[in-house]
Amino acid sequence: MTSNTSPSLADALAAGTVVLDGGMSNQLESAGHDLGDELWSARLLAERPEAVTQAHLAYFRAGADVAITASYQATFEGFARRGTGHAEAARLLALSVELAREAARQAQGAGADRPLWVAASVGPYGAMLADGSEYRGRYGLSVAELERFHRPRMEVLAAAAPDVLALETVPDADEGAALLGAVRGLGVPAWLSYTVDGRRTRAGQPLEEAFALAAGVDEVIAVGVNCCVPEDVGPAVEIAARVTGKPVVAYPNSGEAWDAEARAWTGRTRFGADQVKTWRDAGARLIGGCCRVGPEGITSIRQALGSAP
């Protein structure tokens, strides 16, 4: 939030529909930045932080109410491989939250007369590996091992005081359980968002079982799906709402497929704002786009939901 008088995101979701932003990486690439390494957009936290702020600002101007930070691929292990020490990595993680806050301040200073929130992105273990395994899961690690991996950076992000932690693109119910364990006691609410294939996680577990893990976790204010094809959103939203009784988050990719070896997207775009009303009717309250969905897509979502930026 940008002021003490703004409602919490949980209150906003109880009152209506909130618009998420779109893909950070495609917005940075469209501005001419090269993201062709293992840190992806997180590299710019160190090299071009102002570019990250501008990307967030583009989405706020397009009508997003929530900015997801550029920390998806930011991990202590990933930074260490690039020679970045623990203290500097922690600073960059915290900076990701501040850059989104700064974009919110600029947007409101330029006339955005609505609450704006910051979601600190916590990507899956597979994002650190940078080999596409976030779309497969089943890393060969136990729930306890995964929780030990996630907790340190979640502590740093929570200390930076985002409005919510976005536990996102989770391919495996086991990793979902680990993240739910790690979020306890941090003092920051969270949403849990799986990447799915039909009615199952990417690792193959039924979504009923995956979502049920979050049903009784007080820290979780929303559950849902992201970085899946748009066609998979509707059934997943219905399952999430029915199983948990919580507001649902939905932000699919454009429908294109990620080629991890070529580090490129292939196929055709199948994302359309005409789908969002169906998602809302099924229980989605936090709606946006993921990879390859840009500011124009976010504007069209906001218009489809019947509200102006």
Sequence and secondary structure as in RCSB ss.txt:
>XXXX:A:sequence
MTSNTSPSLADALAAGTVVLDGGMSNQLESAGHDLGDELWSARLLAERPEAVTQAHLAYFRAGADVAITASYQAT
FEGFARRGTGHAEAARLLALSVELAREAARQAQGAGADRPLWVAASVGPYGAMLADGSEYRGRYGLSVAELERFH
RPRMEVLAAAAPDVLALETVPDADEGAALLGAVRGLGVPAWLSYTVDGRRTRAGQPLEEAFALAAGVDEVIAVGV
NCCVPEDVGPAVEIAARVTGKPVVAYPNSGEAWDAEARAWTGRTRFGADQVKTWRDAGARLIGGCCRVGPEGITS
IRQALGSAP
>XXXX:A:secstr
  STTS  HHHHHHHS EEB   HHHHHHHTT    STTGGGHHHHH HHHHHHHHHHHHHHT SEEE TTTT  
HHHHHHTT  HHHHHHHHHHHHHHHHHHHHHHHHTT  S  EEEEEE  HHHHHTSSGGGT   S  HHHHHHHH
HHHHHHHHHT  SEEEEEEE  HHHHHHHHHHHTTSSS EEEEE EETTEETTS BHHHHHHTTTT TTEEEEEE
ESS GGGHHHHHHHHHHHH S EEEE   S EEETTTTEEES     GGGHHHHHHHTEEEE   TT  HHHHHH
HHHHTT   
